[in-house]
Amino acid sequence: MDATAAQILRILVWGLAATAALTGVMFAAQRLGYSRLSLPLLLGTMFTGERSAANAVGLVAYLLGGWLFAFGYYFVFATLGRAGWLPGALIGAAHGVVLLVMLLPMMPHLHPRMASEYEGPGGKRTLQPPGFLALNYGYRTPLTTILAHALYGAILGGQITL
Amino acid sequence: MAAAVALSPPRARTDPFPAIGDYALIGNCRTAALVSRDGAIEWLCLPTFSSPALFAAILDRGAGHFTIRAAGATLVERGYVDGTNVIATTFHTPSGRLRLTDGFTLAAPAATELYPQHELLRRMECVDGEIEIEVSFEPRWDFGRVRHRFARRGRLGWSITHCPFGAILASDVPLEEDRPGARLRGRARLRAGDVRWAMLAYDQNEAVVVPPLGAAAQRRLDHTIGWWREWSARCRYDGPHRDLVKRSILALKLMACSTTGAVIAAPTTSLPEQAQGARNWDYRFCWIRDSALVLHAFLSLGYTEEAEAFLEWLLHATRLTWKRFQVMYDIFGETHLEERELAHLTGYRGARPVRIGNAAHGQLQLDVYGELLATVAAYVAAGGDLDKGECRMLAGVGERLFDLWRCPDQGIWETRSAPRHHTFSKAMCWVAFDRLRTLGKRFPIRIDASRLDGVCEAIRGEVESRGYDEGLDSYVAWFGGRETDASLLLLARYGYARPGDARMESTWRYMRRTLQRDGLLLRYTDSARFDGVAGAENSFAACNFWAAEYLANAGHEKAAAALLGRLCGHANDVGLFAEEMCLDDGAPVGNFPQALTHVSLVSAAVALYQAPTA
């Protein structure tokens, strides 16, 4: 196996592990009542309104996304010229902040099943929007989301070598 | 639209608590709420029956409610929408009438759009004239122990924040926060034909789904009404008191958890068995002692799916404690139901303590073995099957009971006094071994048949010699005792004794002399001495129906019909019964509504219907 193939394999393996850890923390936060943010549900309901199918589709999409993001993290580490658990955790935390501040608040405009506080529910649009920092899904949501993404970054940063 | 009609003036403001019989039950087979005649939802636990309460005004006027009513109402009329668990309350005012329709919506089985985990939907319609409606929303999470806040979510409504769940209240009646974090209020003036909605959507772990109001809400309500009507139309009973039997099975369906199959004893906790008394227990669990009657009620009315689900739950839940049976389990089969007191609540009309959890879960009650095996046998007799694992489990239970049956226990009434050799418990051990004998002829239950014969003979010898008092001419509550106990009526129902035989007849005569008060039956005399809990109690409602069933089966059909007719007169205005009946006027008291009372009513009615000369 040449060095490139070994590196890709390493990213794939640790990308999956980091995604599993991220998902586990987010899921635990939900079950422990800290947050109601379920990224798989939000992703899945973009494709179907059937809750169980949405959760399954969303989980698959989320795992694939986690893998793809692992390559993105590799390029960031390569650009910085250094990896390691601390830079990884910082990049992960920044990733979480971007998600909370920019991506999730935009969801009502992008998501076919998400309601808006301006227009109210109607037709298919019945899902509660996340709001600023996804605070609508529980006031600890920013904390758990940033921690979970920091863990994702730390695992990748700690395991990927440049 | 309303099936039953009852007119009464709105509750006098001097007594802040409605009577127990003033409530009606609504729900979605996962949780349930009590709605008062005043349009106030005063009891709702979320997300399941035994979860903490969001509204608990029934136990403390400050513990939360969700009220909708017409200002200045002078009369209130209400009834379930025919064949459903949706309640319609009509408020009469000098200027017009408001019809309030309350229910939990049920999602279509193949729903292709999102729906919340729970949706409580309230429809307000001005039927004629002009009226002013008042909406007051005062949730108090976890029996009022958690301080939450409200957040306005634009056109989505108001959300309750700082709680471990998501809940949104949406309404087309404008609501404002008049006590921060404590209350939302709104008023609106409606003319004839105007309709308004209020909807509480709840999701435990995910983003809340907020279904639209208006025409979409009407479709959801219509679907729910249609579902209940279709379900209740399957009721296979055409005998006496058909309406009450049908209402009983509808109430029972509400108390049967759709996700597990468990049937809870009642959806409430700590509604007292006597005014200001201490006999306040949490009934939001599943009692094995009720199981045979529950299964019989479902099977006899044609609801085999519910019976199968319940039996599956029963066999699954009891596996956790195999080979020993616990008295009760929670709806998920959880066995540790620690009892705690909620000292901050006043209790219903001052009846303290308010308890959650139930300490009786750890008691030894030998009758549960007989009840569970009778349930399995009834299921098999109705065409059910047992797999190898279940046969192994039953054999293990039999082995365990060989060791246990000679032990004293707390008995069917869960006494908190010292254990005794209760006659009913011993007879139910006979029932357990007898059913094992019967089941062993059809299924590979590895247990020695001659040993079963021997133990059955030994138990019968003990019961007939020590559990029957020749002087009193009656079976007695415990070996060597001098008083009887109404549970002994069930000896005939479970096949230990033949209905109408000399000993059962004389026991019934003795019960009438010693346990009957103004036509209502006590479960035992001298409550405090019998069960070790201070204070007296009212008439345990199920015992009265057991008496009617006994009379029907013993060939006294006329007396059974008369008794059943009188008892049915004690239902509240929407056909519901509580745990007990007040000795003064027969009014419902105690936890409400009570599954055991309703299944006992069904059993008595079916027995009377099937009686040869009925």
Interface residues (C-beta under 8 A of the other chain):
Chain A: Q30 R31 G33 Y34 R36 L37 S38 L41 L42 T45 T48 G49 E50 R51 A54 R113 A115 S116 E117 Y118 E119 G120 P121 G122 G123 K124 T126 L127 Q128 P129 P130 N136 Y137 G138 Y139
Chain B: A111 T112 E113 L114 Y115 A151 R153 G154 R155 L156 S159 T161 H162 P164 F165 G166 I168 A170 D203 N205 E206 A207 V208 V209 V210 P211 P212
